[in-house]
């Protein structure tokens, strides 16, 4: 019997259906932004590729399908209201047809 779910199958499905770049290109860019090591999020989304990165594993780099881009103004408003419960999020541009976001996990949550 084949497993119903695997992390790699789900990640590969994202790159086949939602992205014009490769996983390796995203991994390389994530390393250049926040450093090694990088690890894929244990529960991926069908519309994004997310890695947990950096020496303290305290950064999240997310590559989103173009149709799933985040509204930074709304995130900033949520952070203004709820403080550090909402991680700081920075948009770093577009790679292929995917938007790239970097999120910092508040230090008191790591």
N, C-alpha and C positions, 0 to 999 in steps of 0.2 A: 504494500500500500504506500502510495506517495504522500509526503507531507502536504497539508493544505496550505501552509504558510511557511515561507523562509524569508529571512531578512534580505538576502542577496536577490532572490526572485522579485521581491517587491521593489527594491532599488533599481534593478535592471528594467523592470516594467516602466518605472518613471522615465528613465533615460530613453527607452524605446518610443514611448508615446507622448511625452510632455517636453522633451528637451532637444535642442540642436547641438548640444555639446556632450562630451563624455564625462563619465564619473572621474576619470583621471584628471581632466582639465579642472573640474570643480575641486577635487582634492588638492591639486597644486595651488590653486588660487586661495583656498582656505589656509593652507600652510603659509603662503606669502603674507596673508593678512594677520594671522594670530599665532602662528608657530605650530610646531609639532608637540605632541602627537595629535592625530585626528582619529576619531572613531565615529562611525555612523550612529545616529540615534537608534536606540533599540526598537522603537516602534515608529516606522516611517509612515509618511503620508503618500497618498497616490498622486498628490500635486506638488510635492516638494522633495528635495534631497537635503537632509539636515545632518551636520556633523557637530560633534562636541570636540572642542579643540583647545590647544594651548597647554603650557606646562602644568597648569593647575586644573585643566579640564573645566575652566570657568567661562569659556566663550562658546557661543553657538553660532555657526555660520549656516545660513539656510539659502538654498537655491530654489526659487519658486517658479512654477509655471507662470507664463505671462498672464494668464487669466486669473491667477490667484495673488497678484501683487498686493502688498500691504499698504494701507493708507497711513503714512507716517504722521500726518496731522492728528488723526484719531488716536494713534498710539501715544503721541505726545500729550494729548488732552487726558487720556487715561492715566498716564504717569503723573501729570499735574494733580489729578484728583486723588489717586491712590498711592502716590509716592513709589517707594522701592518695591512694592508688590508687583509693579509692572516693569519688567526689565527695559533698560535703555536699548534702543534699536537704531541702527544707522544703516541707511541704504548706501551701498557701494557701487551701484550701477547695474549694468546688464552684461551678461556673458551669453553670447548666442541670443536666444529668445527668452532666457530666464533672468529674472531679477535676482540680485544678490543682496542679502541682508546679513548684518552681523549684530548679534544680540549679546549683551553682557548680563551675566547672571549676578544679581545683587549679592554682595559678599556675605551677608547674613543668611543667605539661602544655600550657600555652597558648603 
